[in-house]
């Protein structure tokens, strides 16, 4: 049986990690892996997370199974964080998932159960796991223009034009904030235009929000998601705690399915529970309890928000530092977009050949589509990267 298996495409980021480890150069810079690093190159455990874990270790009396949906307190806390009081809680069915990827998978599984004929519209480009899971599940997808490689901003006109081809019941996968991989984001007035286009076409929004707090602030980063949720009867939302709580390996996420009114919720919740049961029975609990403990304790929450703000401002500082250094080296404003982007990533909009030149000649590691992890930089490596970008002719 096993000899019938076919080789799967290699994961580009994992291959990049391996190549980086084997590179002997002292000046090498890793901008491929999507994790936050401090000035020392470490991915720290946040203060509030450590304190919450101490409390759990002291107070938790059992490791028995939780329900299929996970701890209800976790769902309530995350719904509050992402949606605030935008809509009544009784319209929302929710389950904990193994990270944001698990939330995306469960959302797509639900789509396959409820409306398998629908086309899912993806931004070009998008996070590679989006089309990969869609293809694996046998669902249909199309792309809409998003990133303008000339301006390195959003191709808003192209986006609206392409979404004009949607059919009733189609689904639009949107990045709630801090677009991955480009770093380019819609303005709130532009979000209004996207909402109007989806309403005109009776399409359904599906929001992936994985970087809340990494862009312009917790509330600001949730603004588009809340605006969309208030405008539609049905919305799917996949949320992740990996980045903003720094608990990457705990695999902590949430999937929300929002119906027209409370009467829809029991049936939707039953189906979400069913999907969890089929795929992994019970979702991971430790990270979820850490998050719940932090969000429900005023002191821990204040400390978490303060450290998250330090992280956010640090990334903004690195963006400005890099843009300023490139402006100095090139005597032009061609790279000012780097300061305007938000989140962990920015896409340079260059060719795979020039990305390879960065690696081969300068030890700069980034994904071949030119996505670089801004959070992997520090004050020492910014000048190295800027000089390499200029030398590579980008």
N, C-alpha and C positions, 0 to 999 in steps of 0.2 A: 504493500500500500504506500509506504513512504517514498518509494522510488518514483511515484507519480507526481510528487510535488514539483513545482516550478520555482526557480529562483525569483525572489522579489527584488524590486529596485532598492538599491542601497539608500539608507537615510543620509542625505547630504550633510546635515549638521553633525551627526555622529561621526561620519567620515572626516569632517573638518576637525572635530575634536581630536581624533586619533592622529591626524597629520600634525596638528599643533603640538601635541605631547612629544612627538618624535623630532621636532625641529630644535636643533641645538642653539640657535641664535638667542643671545641675551636680550636683543631688542624686539623680539617677536611680540605681537599684540593680538589677543584673541577677542574678536568682535562678532563671533558667530553664534555662540550659545546664548539663549535668551534668559539669562539670570542677572540680577542686579549684583554689582560688585562695589565694595567701598574703595577708598583711596589706596588701601593696602592690597587690593585684589581679592579680598575675601567676600563671601556671601554670608553676612552675619545673621544670627538668630535675633529677632527683634526683642527689645526689652520686655514688652508686654506679653509676648509669646512665652518667654522664659518664666515670667511670673505666673502666667496662667497655667503652665505645665506644672510648676511647683504646687499650686493649689490643687490641681487635679490629682497629682501623686499623693497628696496628703488626704484629700477628701473623698476620692473615688473609691467605692467599695466593691465594684463588680466590673467584669468585662463580659457580661452576658450579652447576647444578641440585642440589637436595637430593632425597631420596626423596619419594614421594607423601605419606607420613605426616609429613614434616618430619624434623628432627634427632631421633633416638631419645633423645639426652641431654636434650633439652628436655622430652620426655614424661616421662622418669624424674624429672627435677627437679620438674616441676609435680605429678606424682602424689605425690611425697614431701611437697610443700608442702601440698597439699589433703587427702590421705588419710593421710599418715604411714605407719605400718605396720599400718593397720586390717585389710587383707586381703592375701593373697599377690599379688605383682606379676603373676604369670602368669595371673591371672583378668582382667586389664585390657587391652583393646585401646584404642589412643589415636592420635589424629592432631592435628597442629597445624592451626590454622584462622586465617582473617583476623578476629581479634578475637573477643570473646564472641558477637557477632551471627553470625559464621560458624559458631561452635560450635553455637549454637541451630539454625541452618539445617541443618547436617549431621545433628544429632540428629533433627530433624523429617523430614528426607529418609529417614533410617534407619527411623523409625517407619512412614513411608509404604511402604517396601519390605517391612517385616517384618510389620506388623499394621495395614493401612490402615483396617480397620473400627473400630479402637479410638477411644474418645472421650478427648480430652485435657482435663483439668480445670485451670482457671486461677483464681488468686485474683482477687477483685473488690475493688479494681482490681489491675492488673498492669502491667508494662512494655508500652507500646503495640505494640512489635515482636512480642511473643509472639502475640497474636491475629492480627496482620496477616500474619505469615508462615504461620501455620496456615491462614488463609483462602486465601492465595495458592496453597498446596499442595493445597487441596481436602480437608483433613482436618477431622474433626468436633471441636467443642469445647463445653464447658459451663463455667459459673463456679461457684465456691463462695464463700460469704460470708467475708470476711477482715477488713475495716476497719470498726470501729464509729465512725460519725461523731459520736456523742454523747460517748463516752469518749476518742476518738482512739487507742484501743488495738486489740488483736486481738479480733474477735468469735469467740472460741474455740468456744463452744457452737454458734453458727451454722455455723461451718466444719465441725465434726464431723457436724452434722445433714445438711448438704448432701452431704458425702462419703459419707454413708450410702446415697446413691442410685447410687453407682458400680456398674458391672457388672464381672464378672471380665475381666481383661485391659485395663481402662481404665488411663490414665496420668495421674498427678498431677504437674503442674509446680509445684515448690516453690522459693522463694527461700532459698538456703542461709543467708544472713545479710543484715542491712541491707536490709530489704524496700524495693524501688523500685516505686511512688512514695511509700509511706506513711511509712516509717521505723519502723513498729510491728512488733515481732518476737515470735515465740513463745518461751516459756521452755523449758528442757530438759524439765521434766516434761510440758509441753504437747506437745512433739515426740514424747514417748513415746506420748501419746494418739493423735496423728496416725499414727504408725507402726502402732499396734494397729489403727486403723480401716482402713488400707491392707491390712494382713495379713488382716483379716477379710473384706475384699472381693476379695482376691487381685489388687489393683491394683499397678502398677509405678511407682516413683518416678523422676522426672526433675528433677534439681536444677540450678538456675542460680545459680552462685556467682561474683559479679562484684566484690564489695567486701571480700574477705577482708583483715582488718587494719584496716578502717575503723570497726569496731564496738567490740568489747571486747578485741581482740588477735588475733594470727594463729591461735593454737591455739584460743582461745575461739570465734572466728568459724567455724572448721572443725568444731566439735564436733557440730553437728546433722548435717552431711553425713557425718561419720564414723560417727555413730550409725545413720543410715539405711543406709549402705553395709554395715555389719556385720549388719544385720537382714534383708537381702533377697538373693535369688539373682541378680537382674537389676536393675541400676541404670544410668541414663544421667546423665552429669554434664557440664555446659558451664561452662568456667572462662575467666576473662578476666584479662589483665595490664594493662589500660588504666589502671585507677585506682590499684592498689596499687604499681605500678612507674612510674606517671605517663607511660606511653608510648602515649598515646591514638592518635596518628596512625600508629604503627607497625603497628597491627592485629595484635595478638598474643593468641591464644587457644588453647584446647585442648578437644577433645571426647573424653570417655572413655566406653566402653561396657563394663560389667562383667557377665561371665557367671557361671554357677553354678560352673564349675571350669575348669581350664586347657585341657581338651579343647575347650571352646567358642571359645577365643581366636583360633586361626588363621582360622577361617571369618569371625568378626566382623571381625578386622583386615583381611582381604581385602576385605570389603564397605566398610569405612571408607576404605581406599585407593581403591577404585573410585569412591566418592562424591567424594573429593577430586579425582580425575582428571576426572570429568565436570564439576565446577563451576569449578575453577581450576587444575587440574593440580597445581602445587606450592604449598604455603602460603608466605606471607611468611617470610623467614628472619632478617632483621636483629634485630628485636625479640626473637625467640626466642633468638638467640645471646646477646644482652645479658642476658636473664633467666637463661639457663643459666650464663653466666659469673658472675653475682652469686650465685646459689644454691649454686654448687659451690665458691666461694672463701670461706673462713671470715671473712676480714677484710672483704671486700665485703659479704657477707651481714650481718655485724654492723652495718656502717654503714647498709645499707639498712633493716634492722629498726629501728635507732635513729631514722632520719629518718621512717620510716613511723609510728612511735610518736609522734613530735613532731606529725605531721599529725593523727593520731587524737585526741590530747589537745587539739590546737587546736580541732578541731570540737566536742569535748565541752565545752570552755570557752565556745565561742560559743553552744552550746545553753543552757548554764546562764545565761549573760549575758542572752540573749533572754528566757528564762523568768522570770528575776528582774526584768527591766525591765517585762515585761508584768504580773507580779504587783504591782509597785509602782504602775503606771499604772491598773490595774483594781481593785486591792485585793481580788483573788480568786486562786484557784488554778486557774482555767480553762485556763491555758496551761502548767501544769507538765508536761504530756505531752511538751512539746518537749525537756525535759531527759532524759526517759526513752527517747525514740526513739534509734535508732542509725543510723550511716551518713551519707551525704551529704544525704539527703532527709528532709523531713517534709511531711505533708499537713495543712493547716489544717482541712480538713473543712468548708469554706464553699462558697458558690455561685459560679458563673462571673460573675455580676453584681457581686458584691463584689470578686472578683479584678480585674475590669475597672475598678472604682472605684479600687482600689489603683494601677493603672497610670495612669488618666486624671488623678486628683487628686494623686497623690504620686510618680509615676515609679517605682513598684515593679513590676518585671516578673517574673511567674511564670506557669507553665502554668495553663490555665483550670480544671483540676481542683483547684487550690490546692496543687499540689506545689511546694515551694520548695527550692532548693539551699542548705543551711546552709553549705556550703563556699564559697559566694560572698559571705559576710558578713565583716565585720571590726569592730573595736571602734568605729569611726566610724559604720558604717552600721546597727549593731544598734539604737541609739536611734531612728534615722530609721524603720526598719521597724516597731518596736514602736509608735511614735506613729501611724503610718499604719494599722496593724491596728486600733487602738482607734478612730481617726477613721472608718474604713470600717464600723464597727459589727459587726466579726467576733466 
